[in-house]
Amino acid sequence: MNSESNAPRPSIITRLATGAARRWQITLAFFLVAVLAGGYSYGFGLDREGFPPINTPISVVTGTYFVDDIDQVDADVTVPLSEAFADVADVASIESIARDSSFVVIVEFEDSIASDEGTQRLLDLGIEFPPEVAGALTIDYRPVNAAKFVDNYDVLVSVVGPAGATPVDLQEQASALAESLQTESDVEAADVRDLITSALDPATGESEERVTRFTRVVIDDTGYQEAISVGLVRNEASDLDVLEFSDLIDDRLSEENAPLADGYRAEITADFAVGVGRQISSLTTNLLTGLIAVAIVSLLLIGWRVALITAGFMAVVMIGSLIGLLVIGFTLNTITLFGLILTLGLLVDDAIVISESLDANRDPDKQPIGVIETAIDRVGSASFAGTLTTVVVFSPMLFVGGILGEFIRPIPTTVIITLLLSFLFSIVFIPAIARVFLLRAPAPSNPVIRAEQAVARAAGRLAGFASGNGWRGRAVGFGLAG
């Protein structure tokens, strides 16, 4: 009685594992709920995006000033704009670039100011230029959105024509295509990025047209072709994610659906669907490869039952991570997918440690619950410490400020969620499954396992020799250390 009363009380981790094993039916029900919730998160709950919404406190002011004189552009336009913008609240820096007939002014605000808000502050200045300057000047105020193309669009479509097609011809075809795409309820805007800009020449006072946004694209093996772009904005109320939206536009661009004249064609030349699709494929491939590799190693070194448990555990943890992303409001995008791929090599550790400990502590004289208590008591705290150490390593990335922080914060968040779920699932689901699937079965035995056990016994004897045989033991110990 005294020895029982003086026995150390099991840790919280051990009590959680044994409680889950005792009520394995309830644990199995939670397991099935997690699988179903993860399947819903992947199939329906999580939107697929290119980049997550990122605050870039930058506004870009661009335009044309047809004077063919860089000094005059600087004196008449960029200097007045820079001086006016310097008086706007929360402006951190201003950089201007003047060219012969165009200019760019980049205004960076403090991190707390969103790009849209900062751009509106610049517009509210209502800067006026002298009539002789204003007549030749076109100016465009643009917020910067890293999750969009040209700061505004979800998809860019390029329209190309036959040899000899003029910029005017391309614009007419692109305008017809934009009007057609605009009829889709999932398309909020379809803008033709005009090739031709009209303005007054200050030297002659006459109107002049110039090609200012001419592009060249490669659509097939014919090489570069002259093209005009149509920018598409997905409707915020649309139920389509980035992959489905891209498929919709691709279907509308087919020859039978696109309102283009003979010899003209349109293709998607910029969207996030390709990158997101590639990363989802990479995640799936890496997960399957990891499952197979872990299953083979576990099969050879521990047994086929542990192989199934560890491989299934990896899949369930990944599914649980998707639930976590949905709960905190994240999406499946290039950043979170990278985080998931990064954790594939980390989440298997908990499964291997817990499963191997359960297998190694088999005892025919003990009930399964007793085996689970012994196994988890020996490795549970170490497994938690290993997980916590990795979490601590990634935690500082959560507090990186500025634009860089906006970009990378989803990575540590995703990694931390996955690692914590990996540990939690390993001490809840694996013991419950092991009670009915692993511990009731006979201990595995095959040539590889027997060889591994022989090597382990030999290593143990060697370590014992080094610690208890005087100078010969110390010599052996130093030799092993060297």
Beta strands, then each sheet from edge to edge (+ up, - down):
strand 1: 58-65
strand 2: 91-98
strand 3: 102-109
strand 4: 137-143
strand 5: 155-160
strand 6: 187-192
strand 7: 196-200
strand 8: 207-211
strand 9: 215-218
strand 10: 224-234
strand 11: 265-271
sheet 1: 2+ 3- 1+ 4-
sheet 2: 6+ 10- 5+ 11-
sheet 3: 6+ 10- 9+
sheet 4: 7+ 8-
end
